[in-house]
Amino acid sequence: MASTARSQLQLCFSPSALRSYLAEFISTFFFVFVAVGSSISARMLTPDVASDASSLVATAVAQGFALSGAIYIAVDVSGGHVNPAVTFSLVLAGHLTAPVAMLYWASQLLGSTFACLLLWFTSAGQAIPTSRIATEMTGFGGTILESVMTFALVYTVYVAVVPRHPGHGNCWSLTVGLVAGACVMAAGSLTGASMNPARSFGPALVTGDFKNHAVYWIGPLMGAALAAVFHQSIAHPQRPSSPSQEPTV
């Protein structure tokens, strides 16, 4: 038992694992910086941002391209998760060990928090926008929407990024970004279309506003789990692989 725990600890802090955590920190920092920064810019340029469809489109485009870039720069090092929901799904599918996944989560949440702190420090007193559900929606409805959108996003990751699906050329990260951007345009005015607990955690922590924050954890984790089950058991049924020794997708 002790030797097993020691070997797990060594794997968690091996040089390649440490590089993976750094890659997740940097890529999540970049994504959240652009995602939250684009929302701040839209609010500055359009005072009545809630009724301006063009600001929603601009934010969706910014987030989609930012996610594509964040995945691309990290995929060869950490797998380019950039999202605790993706990490959670890959643990369920047997592509990642739970201890390594927890350190992935820590890196992603830290990256998001530091991005929001930088924006708060440099944005001339602009408030950091947090993920919120529309006043017409219930927490249950918001959770279901976030779950459905995250299912679409994570399933796209399985089809486009996971190595056993070759032949997608170099556009796979753009495909994931396009799905994310489409979801923002579809439901951004309803829940913010976070699909990413880290995307919502950083702004909530920096502002101290955790209202309805559970929606942005429960929904994405549910959707990610369903994507893993659907992909592994229905769309591409096969025997689960053993948890990898290295944290790769």
Backbone as CSV, one residue per row, in Angstrom:
resi,resn,N_x,N_y,N_z,CA_x,CA_y,CA_z,C_x,C_y,C_z
1,MET,0.825,-1.202,0.000,0.000,0.000,0.000,0.865,1.260,0.000
2,ALA,1.891,1.252,0.883,2.769,2.414,0.971,3.542,2.617,-0.323
3,SER,4.002,1.502,-0.922,4.763,1.620,-2.170,3.875,2.122,-3.302
4,THR,2.608,1.691,-3.309,1.672,2.170,-4.333,1.431,3.664,-4.187
5,ALA,1.229,4.111,-2.950,1.012,5.537,-2.713,2.242,6.343,-3.098
6,ARG,3.427,5.780,-2.803,4.662,6.480,-3.142,4.826,6.589,-4.653
7,SER,4.507,5.513,-5.371,4.636,5.549,-6.828,3.634,6.519,-7.448
8,GLN,2.413,6.579,-6.883,1.421,7.541,-7.364,1.903,8.967,-7.147
9,LEU,2.518,9.199,-5.983,3.033,10.531,-5.678,4.157,10.909,-6.629
10,GLN,5.023,9.951,-6.930,6.109,10.219,-7.870,5.577,10.555,-9.255
11,LEU,4.523,9.846,-9.687,3.917,10.139,-10.983,3.297,11.532,-11.001
12,CYS,2.675,11.914,-9.894,2.028,13.227,-9.824,3.025,14.371,-9.910
13,PHE,4.253,14.124,-9.462,5.241,15.197,-9.428,6.462,14.881,-10.284
14,SER,6.267,14.048,-11.294,7.340,13.795,-12.257,7.550,15.040,-13.109
15,PRO,8.720,15.175,-13.749,8.960,16.362,-14.586,7.897,16.570,-15.658
16,SER,7.460,15.498,-16.307,6.445,15.654,-17.356,5.110,16.095,-16.762
17,ALA,4.772,15.588,-15.570,3.527,16.004,-14.922,3.585,17.476,-14.534
18,LEU,4.719,17.918,-14.004,4.863,19.326,-13.628,4.747,20.236,-14.847
19,ARG,5.304,19.794,-15.972,5.149,20.578,-17.210,3.683,20.648,-17.622
20,SER,2.963,19.554,-17.407,1.541,19.537,-17.750,0.754,20.530,-16.905
21,TYR,1.049,20.582,-15.609,0.335,21.518,-14.745,0.618,22.958,-15.167
22,LEU,1.871,23.231,-15.510,2.218,24.582,-15.954,1.502,24.923,-17.255
23,ALA,1.433,23.954,-18.164,0.734,24.184,-19.435,-0.743,24.460,-19.200
24,GLU,-1.365,23.735,-18.269,-2.773,23.978,-17.966,-2.970,25.347,-17.325
25,PHE,-2.055,25.737,-16.459,-2.137,27.066,-15.842,-2.068,28.153,-16.910
26,ILE,-1.083,28.052,-17.806,-0.892,29.087,-18.827,-2.068,29.126,-19.802
27,SER,-2.495,27.964,-20.274,-3.571,27.935,-21.269,-4.896,28.405,-20.670
28,THR,-5.177,28.021,-19.422,-6.414,28.479,-18.786,-6.340,29.967,-18.486
29,PHE,-5.177,30.441,-18.071,-4.974,31.880,-17.861,-5.296,32.645,-19.140
30,PHE,-4.747,32.198,-20.255,-4.964,32.871,-21.536,-6.441,32.862,-21.916
31,PHE,-7.081,31.704,-21.782,-8.486,31.605,-22.170,-9.365,32.509,-21.315
32,VAL,-9.214,32.450,-19.996,-10.062,33.248,-19.112,-9.761,34.733,-19.273
33,PHE,-8.498,35.076,-19.493,-8.144,36.478,-19.714,-8.910,37.037,-20.907
34,VAL,-8.955,36.284,-22.003,-9.672,36.744,-23.196,-11.181,36.696,-22.978
35,ALA,-11.679,35.611,-22.382,-13.123,35.463,-22.191,-13.688,36.567,-21.304
36,VAL,-13.055,36.789,-20.162,-13.537,37.825,-19.250,-13.204,39.210,-19.795
37,GLY,-12.021,39.352,-20.379,-11.637,40.643,-20.947,-12.554,41.083,-22.067
38,SER,-12.992,40.149,-22.902,-13.909,40.509,-23.988,-15.256,40.962,-23.437
39,SER,-15.683,40.372,-22.333,-16.935,40.807,-21.702,-16.797,42.214,-21.130
40,ILE,-15.649,42.508,-20.537,-15.406,43.859,-20.023,-15.399,44.866,-21.167
41,SER,-14.708,44.532,-22.250,-14.636,45.440,-23.398,-16.014,45.684,-24.002
42,ALA,-16.814,44.616,-24.125,-18.164,44.769,-24.676,-19.000,45.698,-23.810
43,ARG,-18.853,45.577,-22.507,-19.616,46.433,-21.596,-19.158,47.887,-21.674
44,MET,-17.861,48.110,-21.874,-17.348,49.473,-21.988,-17.795,50.132,-23.293
45,LEU,-17.818,49.359,-24.380,-18.174,49.909,-25.686,-19.677,50.046,-25.866
46,THR,-20.438,49.191,-25.189,-21.894,49.192,-25.332,-22.520,49.247,-23.945
47,PRO,-22.903,50.439,-23.480,-23.449,50.547,-22.122,-24.630,49.618,-21.872
48,ASP,-25.538,49.502,-22.854,-26.689,48.612,-22.691,-26.379,47.270,-23.344
49,VAL,-25.350,46.609,-22.818,-24.836,45.400,-23.456,-25.867,44.272,-23.475
50,ALA,-26.785,44.266,-22.518,-27.759,43.176,-22.435,-28.710,43.149,-23.626
51,SER,-28.940,44.309,-24.248,-29.879,44.363,-25.372,-29.180,44.502,-26.715
52,ASP,-27.876,44.349,-26.744,-27.116,44.505,-27.987,-26.608,43.140,-28.439
53,ALA,-27.212,42.625,-29.517,-26.835,41.290,-29.996,-25.407,41.249,-30.510
54,SER,-24.917,42.369,-31.039,-23.561,42.368,-31.600,-22.511,42.120,-30.529
55,SER,-22.758,42.578,-29.306,-21.791,42.341,-28.230,-21.732,40.864,-27.876
56,LEU,-22.874,40.182,-27.950,-22.894,38.742,-27.689,-22.115,37.994,-28.761
57,VAL,-22.298,38.392,-30.018,-21.565,37.750,-31.114,-20.066,37.978,-30.952
58,ALA,-19.681,39.218,-30.631,-18.258,39.524,-30.467,-17.648,38.710,-29.333
59,THR,-18.371,38.592,-28.232,-17.877,37.807,-27.100,-17.764,36.334,-27.462
60,ALA,-18.742,35.829,-28.202,-18.714,34.422,-28.616,-17.528,34.142,-29.523
61,VAL,-17.267,35.041,-30.464,-16.128,34.864,-31.373,-14.822,34.902,-30.589
62,ALA,-14.699,35.863,-29.671,-13.474,35.974,-28.873,-13.245,34.720,-28.041
63,GLN,-14.289,34.225,-27.398,-14.132,33.041,-26.557,-13.832,31.797,-27.383
64,GLY,-14.479,31.685,-28.538,-14.224,30.524,-29.388,-12.795,30.467,-29.874
65,PHE,-12.289,31.592,-30.372,-10.907,31.614,-30.854,-9.917,31.467,-29.702
66,ALA,-10.239,32.070,-28.551,-9.341,31.936,-27.397,-9.246,30.490,-26.944
67,LEU,-10.375,29.789,-26.927,-10.341,28.382,-26.528,-9.553,27.552,-27.531
68,SER,-9.744,27.820,-28.815,-8.976,27.100,-29.843,-7.484,27.294,-29.632
69,GLY,-7.079,28.542,-29.417,-5.662,28.823,-29.205,-5.128,28.211,-27.931
70,ALA,-5.921,28.275,-26.855,-5.476,27.718,-25.576,-5.266,26.213,-25.671
71,ILE,-6.184,25.529,-26.343,-6.027,24.081,-26.523,-4.795,23.780,-27.358
72,TYR,-4.622,24.524,-28.424,-3.526,24.251,-29.354,-2.162,24.409,-28.687
73,ILE,-2.002,25.439,-27.851,-0.684,25.679,-27.262,-0.351,24.677,-26.161
74,ALA,-1.370,24.004,-25.600,-1.110,23.092,-24.480,-1.253,21.625,-24.828
75,VAL,-1.820,21.312,-25.988,-2.212,19.924,-26.247,-1.028,18.971,-26.261
76,ASP,0.119,19.390,-26.742,1.267,18.491,-26.816,1.951,18.293,-25.466
77,VAL,1.606,19.120,-24.487,2.232,19.018,-23.167,1.283,18.375,-22.156
78,SER,0.068,18.899,-22.081,-0.877,18.442,-21.056,-2.129,17.795,-21.625
79,GLY,-2.302,17.851,-22.925,-3.546,17.404,-23.535,-4.483,18.551,-23.833
80,GLY,-4.165,19.761,-23.321,-4.977,20.930,-23.618,-6.390,20.848,-23.090
81,HIS,-6.546,20.525,-21.808,-7.886,20.424,-21.231,-8.531,21.796,-21.077
82,VAL,-7.861,22.717,-20.393,-8.307,24.109,-20.196,-9.665,24.170,-19.485
83,ASN,-10.093,23.090,-18.865,-11.452,23.013,-18.358,-11.549,21.839,-17.377
84,PRO,-11.898,22.084,-16.117,-12.053,20.973,-15.173,-13.070,19.929,-15.615
85,ALA,-14.074,20.332,-16.385,-15.066,19.362,-16.860,-14.447,18.375,-17.837
86,VAL,-13.567,18.854,-18.705,-12.861,17.964,-19.633,-11.979,16.999,-18.855
87,THR,-11.259,17.517,-17.876,-10.399,16.668,-17.047,-11.216,15.598,-16.333
88,PHE,-12.333,15.986,-15.753,-13.215,15.049,-15.049,-13.707,13.954,-15.990
89,SER,-14.108,14.338,-17.183,-14.603,13.362,-18.153,-13.524,12.364,-18.542
90,LEU,-12.300,12.845,-18.717,-11.204,11.965,-19.116,-10.799,11.015,-17.994
91,VAL,-11.006,11.423,-16.741,-10.794,10.496,-15.624,-11.823,9.372,-15.686
92,LEU,-13.080,9.730,-15.915,-14.135,8.718,-16.002,-13.895,7.756,-17.161
93,ALA,-13.304,8.267,-18.239,-13.044,7.430,-19.413,-11.754,6.631,-19.293
94,GLY,-10.997,6.832,-18.208,-9.785,6.061,-17.996,-8.554,6.601,-18.676
95,HIS,-8.584,7.868,-19.109,-7.423,8.455,-19.772,-6.495,9.186,-18.804
96,LEU,-6.923,9.359,-17.559,-6.163,10.154,-16.606,-6.426,9.618,-15.208
97,THR,-5.393,9.624,-14.352,-5.578,9.177,-12.976,-6.172,10.306,-12.135
98,ALA,-6.905,9.933,-11.098,-7.575,10.925,-10.259,-6.599,11.874,-9.552
99,PRO,-5.474,11.390,-8.978,-4.554,12.329,-8.327,-3.993,13.379,-9.287
100,VAL,-3.630,12.956,-10.492,-3.133,13.917,-11.479,-4.241,14.890,-11.862
101,ALA,-5.461,14.382,-11.983,-6.588,15.240,-12.350,-6.824,16.331,-11.311
102,MET,-6.659,16.010,-10.032,-6.846,17.019,-8.992,-5.833,18.146,-9.131
103,LEU,-4.604,17.796,-9.510,-3.587,18.825,-9.712,-3.838,19.601,-11.006
104,TYR,-4.428,18.945,-12.007,-4.890,19.675,-13.194,-5.924,20.724,-12.776
105,TRP,-6.889,20.299,-11.955,-7.921,21.228,-11.498,-7.303,22.422,-10.774
106,ALA,-6.361,22.145,-9.880,-5.722,23.232,-9.139,-5.037,24.209,-10.092
107,SER,-4.361,23.685,-11.107,-3.679,24.542,-12.081,-4.674,25.379,-12.870
108,GLN,-5.782,24.766,-13.277,-6.797,25.482,-14.052,-7.463,26.578,-13.223
109,LEU,-7.792,26.271,-11.982,-8.447,27.261,-11.129,-7.504,28.402,-10.786
110,LEU,-6.231,28.084,-10.573,-5.250,29.140,-10.325,-5.067,30.021,-11.556
111,GLY,-5.005,29.408,-12.730,-4.867,30.185,-13.960,-6.027,31.139,-14.145
112,SER,-7.236,30.667,-13.892,-8.416,31.518,-14.006,-8.377,32.659,-12.997
113,THR,-8.011,32.347,-11.769,-7.971,33.370,-10.724,-6.936,34.440,-11.032
114,PHE,-5.749,34.036,-11.466,-4.708,35.009,-11.783,-5.103,35.872,-12.974
115,ALA,-5.788,35.298,-13.958,-6.249,36.084,-15.102,-7.221,37.167,-14.651
116,CYS,-8.144,36.807,-13.768,-9.122,37.783,-13.284,-8.480,38.832,-12.379
117,LEU,-7.511,38.419,-11.587,-6.788,39.393,-10.763,-6.046,40.399,-11.635
118,LEU,-5.425,39.925,-12.710,-4.723,40.833,-13.612,-5.698,41.810,-14.264
119,LEU,-6.846,41.306,-14.715,-7.847,42.186,-15.328,-8.372,43.201,-14.316
120,TRP,-8.624,42.749,-13.095,-9.101,43.660,-12.055,-8.069,44.747,-11.761
121,PHE,-6.806,44.376,-11.761,-5.738,45.316,-11.426,-5.483,46.321,-12.545
122,THR,-5.688,45.905,-13.783,-5.292,46.742,-14.926,-6.456,47.383,-15.676
123,SER,-7.698,47.079,-15.323,-8.828,47.544,-16.140,-9.465,48.830,-15.639
124,ALA,-8.711,49.633,-14.939,-9.154,50.979,-14.551,-10.481,50.965,-13.790
125,GLY,-10.563,50.081,-12.827,-11.739,50.064,-11.966,-12.953,49.370,-12.529
126,GLN,-12.819,48.710,-13.678,-13.953,47.992,-14.254,-14.279,46.755,-13.408
127,ALA,-15.562,46.529,-13.188,-15.981,45.350,-12.434,-15.751,44.089,-13.256
128,ILE,-15.351,43.029,-12.588,-15.153,41.744,-13.259,-16.513,41.063,-13.410
129,PRO,-16.947,40.779,-14.641,-18.249,40.133,-14.829,-18.223,38.675,-14.388
130,THR,-19.224,38.285,-13.651,-19.330,36.905,-13.179,-20.386,36.151,-13.988
131,SER,-20.321,34.834,-13.922,-21.327,34.008,-14.596,-22.638,34.086,-13.817
132,ARG,-23.708,34.426,-14.514,-25.014,34.564,-13.874,-26.091,33.953,-14.757
133,ILE,-27.129,33.423,-14.124,-28.278,32.964,-14.894,-29.262,34.125,-15.033
134,ALA,-30.026,34.120,-16.121,-31.009,35.174,-16.356,-32.066,35.161,-15.259
135,THR,-32.636,36.332,-14.995,-33.630,36.436,-13.922,-34.858,35.569,-14.197
136,GLU,-35.121,35.307,-15.490,-36.283,34.488,-15.839,-36.042,32.998,-15.618
137,MET,-34.790,32.609,-15.376,-34.442,31.197,-15.274,-34.312,30.750,-13.828
138,THR,-34.525,29.461,-13.614,-34.270,28.851,-12.308,-32.872,28.245,-12.303
139,GLY,-32.387,27.947,-11.117,-31.097,27.273,-11.023,-31.113,25.924,-11.713
140,PHE,-32.246,25.229,-11.621,-32.364,23.928,-12.280,-32.270,24.084,-13.794
141,GLY,-32.985,25.066,-14.339,-32.927,25.297,-15.779,-31.538,25.673,-16.240
142,GLY,-30.865,26.521,-15.460,-29.497,26.891,-15.807,-28.558,25.703,-15.774
143,THR,-28.750,24.832,-14.784,-27.913,23.633,-14.681,-28.098,22.726,-15.888
144,ILE,-29.345,22.549,-16.316,-29.614,21.698,-17.479,-28.985,22.292,-18.732
145,LEU,-29.127,23.610,-18.926,-28.528,24.245,-20.103,-27.012,24.080,-20.107
146,GLU,-26.375,24.336,-18.964,-24.926,24.188,-18.884,-24.516,22.737,-19.133
147,SER,-25.323,21.804,-18.658,-25.021,20.389,-18.866,-25.091,20.024,-20.343
148,VAL,-26.133,20.480,-21.033,-26.295,20.163,-22.453,-25.160,20.761,-23.275
149,MET,-24.823,22.015,-23.005,-23.753,22.663,-23.773,-22.401,22.018,-23.499
150,THR,-22.159,21.653,-22.243,-20.886,21.008,-21.922,-20.803,19.625,-22.536
151,PHE,-21.930,18.923,-22.588,-21.949,17.634,-23.285,-21.485,17.815,-24.728
152,ALA,-22.041,18.805,-25.423,-21.654,19.048,-26.818,-20.171,19.383,-26.925
153,LEU,-19.684,20.214,-26.003,-18.281,20.630,-26.048,-17.346,19.457,-25.785
154,VAL,-17.612,18.694,-24.726,-16.713,17.603,-24.347,-16.786,16.466,-25.356
155,TYR,-17.970,16.200,-25.885,-18.052,15.157,-26.905,-17.258,15.556,-28.144
156,THR,-17.262,16.839,-28.477,-16.432,17.320,-29.589,-14.957,17.100,-29.293
157,VAL,-14.557,17.298,-28.038,-13.169,17.029,-27.650,-12.828,15.565,-27.899
158,TYR,-13.724,14.662,-27.518,-13.472,13.233,-27.744,-13.314,12.928,-29.230
159,VAL,-14.178,13.462,-30.035,-14.162,13.145,-31.464,-13.000,13.821,-32.177
160,ALA,-12.682,15.054,-31.787,-11.703,15.838,-32.542,-10.285,15.739,-32.007
161,VAL,-10.129,15.488,-30.698,-8.802,15.611,-30.087,-8.231,14.290,-29.609
162,VAL,-9.062,13.427,-29.026,-8.539,12.173,-28.472,-7.833,11.385,-29.569
163,PRO,-6.619,10.883,-29.350,-5.766,10.321,-30.410,-6.364,9.188,-31.214
164,ARG,-7.305,8.431,-30.662,-7.772,7.288,-31.436,-8.703,7.697,-32.582
165,HIS,-8.841,8.985,-32.827,-9.616,9.464,-33.969,-8.685,10.241,-34.899
166,PRO,-7.861,9.563,-35.672,-6.913,10.250,-36.535,-7.593,10.831,-37.769
167,GLY,-6.808,11.580,-38.520,-7.274,12.050,-39.812,-8.056,13.346,-39.780
168,HIS,-7.968,14.086,-38.670,-8.707,15.336,-38.591,-7.856,16.538,-39.002
169,GLY,-6.640,16.311,-39.448,-5.790,17.410,-39.883,-5.413,18.304,-38.720
170,ASN,-5.242,19.591,-39.014,-4.817,20.540,-37.993,-5.942,21.446,-37.523
171,CYS,-7.188,21.128,-37.861,-8.298,22.018,-37.523,-9.061,21.560,-36.288
172,TRP,-8.559,20.545,-35.581,-9.315,19.978,-34.473,-9.549,20.986,-33.350
173,SER,-8.542,21.800,-33.007,-8.753,22.764,-31.923,-9.743,23.842,-32.342
174,LEU,-9.730,24.211,-33.623,-10.703,25.181,-34.118,-12.118,24.626,-34.029
175,THR,-12.262,23.328,-34.270,-13.576,22.694,-34.169,-14.145,22.841,-32.764
176,VAL,-13.321,22.605,-31.758,-13.772,22.753,-30.372,-14.150,24.204,-30.097
177,GLY,-13.331,25.137,-30.575,-13.631,26.550,-30.381,-14.917,26.982,-31.055
178,LEU,-15.183,26.438,-32.247,-16.422,26.780,-32.950,-17.647,26.305,-32.176
179,VAL,-17.566,25.107,-31.606,-18.684,24.603,-30.800,-18.897,25.493,-29.578
180,ALA,-17.813,25.881,-28.920,-17.930,26.753,-27.750,-18.540,28.095,-28.133
181,GLY,-18.069,28.683,-29.234,-18.613,29.962,-29.675,-20.079,29.874,-30.033
182,ALA,-20.474,28.788,-30.687,-21.884,28.599,-31.037,-22.750,28.504,-29.786
183,CYS,-22.254,27.819,-28.763,-23.011,27.696,-27.516,-23.149,29.049,-26.821
184,VAL,-22.101,29.875,-26.879,-22.188,31.216,-26.289,-23.267,32.027,-26.992
185,MET,-23.314,31.952,-28.326,-24.352,32.687,-29.054,-25.741,32.134,-28.757
186,ALA,-25.838,30.831,-28.532,-27.143,30.213,-28.289,-27.686,30.516,-26.901
187,ALA,-26.831,30.511,-25.890,-27.324,30.613,-24.511,-26.548,31.604,-23.663
188,GLY,-25.725,32.436,-24.289,-24.959,33.401,-23.517,-25.824,34.352,-22.717
189,SER,-26.986,34.710,-23.246,-27.873,35.631,-22.537,-28.683,34.939,-21.445
190,LEU,-28.635,33.619,-21.403,-29.407,32.862,-20.414,-28.567,32.444,-19.216
191,THR,-27.393,31.894,-19.472,-26.523,31.440,-18.373,-25.101,31.992,-18.478
192,GLY,-24.793,32.678,-19.571,-23.416,33.065,-19.828,-22.670,32.019,-20.615
193,ALA,-23.265,30.830,-20.749,-22.647,29.727,-21.504,-21.205,29.511,-21.069
194,SER,-21.025,29.245,-19.792,-19.680,29.032,-19.259,-19.088,27.714,-19.737
195,MET,-19.789,26.604,-19.481,-19.340,25.254,-19.866,-18.003,24.885,-19.250
196,ASN,-17.572,25.646,-18.256,-16.218,25.498,-17.734,-16.188,26.022,-16.302
197,PRO,-16.090,25.150,-15.293,-16.060,25.631,-13.913,-14.939,26.631,-13.636
198,ALA,-13.793,26.460,-14.277,-12.695,27.402,-14.066,-13.043,28.780,-14.611
199,ARG,-13.740,28.816,-15.738,-14.160,30.089,-16.345,-15.036,30.885,-15.383
200,SER,-15.837,30.197,-14.589,-16.734,30.865,-13.642,-16.098,31.071,-12.274
201,PHE,-15.144,30.205,-11.909,-14.569,30.260,-10.562,-13.716,31.508,-10.352
202,GLY,-12.854,31.830,-11.308,-11.966,32.978,-11.151,-12.718,34.272,-10.900
203,PRO,-13.685,34.637,-11.762,-14.454,35.858,-11.508,-15.204,35.832,-10.179
204,ALA,-15.764,34.670,-9.818,-16.504,34.577,-8.556,-15.584,34.799,-7.363
205,LEU,-14.392,34.225,-7.404,-13.458,34.365,-6.287,-12.953,35.795,-6.167
206,VAL,-12.604,36.406,-7.290,-12.049,37.763,-7.255,-13.093,38.777,-6.801
207,THR,-14.344,38.597,-7.209,-15.406,39.529,-6.821,-16.085,39.155,-5.513
208,GLY,-15.912,37.907,-5.079,-16.603,37.442,-3.887,-18.074,37.163,-4.111
209,ASP,-18.485,37.065,-5.369,-19.891,36.845,-5.719,-20.075,35.406,-6.198
210,PHE,-20.583,34.555,-5.320,-20.780,33.143,-5.649,-22.258,32.798,-5.848
211,LYS,-23.073,33.798,-6.167,-24.498,33.544,-6.380,-24.697,32.580,-7.550
212,ASN,-25.466,31.530,-7.327,-25.749,30.498,-8.332,-24.482,29.824,-8.860
213,HIS,-23.393,29.894,-8.085,-22.128,29.352,-8.584,-22.191,27.839,-8.774
214,ALA,-23.017,27.176,-7.973,-23.121,25.713,-8.092,-23.587,25.289,-9.478
215,VAL,-24.378,26.142,-10.132,-24.844,25.836,-11.493,-23.670,25.568,-12.418
216,TYR,-22.583,26.319,-12.215,-21.450,26.267,-13.135,-20.439,25.184,-12.774
217,TRP,-20.747,24.413,-11.751,-20.003,23.190,-11.458,-20.854,21.954,-11.750
218,ILE,-22.069,21.946,-11.215,-22.917,20.755,-11.371,-23.259,20.514,-12.834
219,GLY,-23.690,21.559,-13.541,-24.070,21.405,-14.942,-22.937,20.898,-15.820
220,PRO,-21.786,21.589,-15.840,-20.681,21.116,-16.673,-20.178,19.722,-16.307
221,LEU,-20.096,19.401,-15.020,-19.615,18.070,-14.640,-20.605,16.984,-15.049
222,MET,-21.899,17.278,-14.961,-22.906,16.322,-15.434,-22.771,16.101,-16.939
223,GLY,-22.674,17.199,-17.684,-22.553,17.082,-19.135,-21.292,16.355,-19.550
224,ALA,-20.191,16.628,-18.842,-18.926,15.963,-19.158,-19.004,14.469,-18.872
225,ALA,-19.649,14.107,-17.764,-19.804,12.685,-17.437,-20.657,11.973,-18.483
226,LEU,-21.732,12.611,-18.911,-22.586,12.019,-19.945,-21.834,11.858,-21.261
227,ALA,-20.979,12.819,-21.583,-20.188,12.714,-22.814,-19.249,11.520,-22.754
228,ALA,-18.633,11.300,-21.583,-17.738,10.151,-21.432,-18.502,8.841,-21.589
229,VAL,-19.660,8.750,-20.945,-20.462,7.523,-21.025,-20.940,7.284,-22.450
230,PHE,-21.449,8.324,-23.087,-21.971,8.184,-24.448,-20.870,7.775,-25.411
231,HIS,-19.716,8.412,-25.293,-18.625,8.110,-26.219,-18.074,6.716,-26.000
232,GLN,-17.845,6.343,-24.737,-17.213,5.065,-24.433,-18.164,3.881,-24.609
233,SER,-19.445,4.083,-24.306,-20.373,2.952,-24.267,-21.280,2.838,-25.483
234,ILE,-21.536,3.954,-26.157,-22.516,3.939,-27.239,-21.890,4.280,-28.586
235,ALA,-21.275,5.449,-28.679,-20.748,5.887,-29.969,-19.521,5.092,-30.389
236,HIS,-18.621,4.841,-29.440,-17.390,4.101,-29.742,-17.159,3.061,-28.649
237,PRO,-17.999,2.044,-28.566,-17.868,1.060,-27.480,-16.568,0.289,-27.576
238,GLN,-15.901,0.161,-26.453,-14.670,-0.608,-26.377,-14.341,-0.817,-24.921
239,ARG,-13.385,-1.682,-24.668,-12.951,-1.925,-23.298,-12.211,-0.710,-22.790
240,PRO,-12.515,-0.236,-21.565,-11.828,0.934,-21.029,-10.329,0.699,-20.947
241,SER,-9.571,1.714,-21.292,-8.119,1.618,-21.196,-7.687,1.831,-19.761
242,SER,-6.500,1.345,-19.432,-5.960,1.559,-18.100,-5.585,3.013,-17.944
243,PRO,-5.705,3.564,-16.728,-5.281,4.940,-16.516,-3.835,5.125,-16.943
244,SER,-3.583,6.167,-17.696,-2.248,6.374,-18.257,-1.264,6.775,-17.183
245,GLN,-0.009,6.447,-17.423,1.047,6.830,-16.499,1.402,8.298,-16.654
246,GLU,1.172,8.847,-17.823,1.440,10.252,-18.061,0.118,10.964,-18.323
247,PRO,-0.008,12.220,-17.920,-1.260,12.934,-18.070,-1.485,13.418,-19.489
248,THR,-1.902,12.509,-20.374,-2.173,12.899,-21.748,-3.623,12.642,-22.074
249,VAL,-4.107,13.310,-23.109,-5.481,13.096,-23.553,-5.536,11.885,-24.456
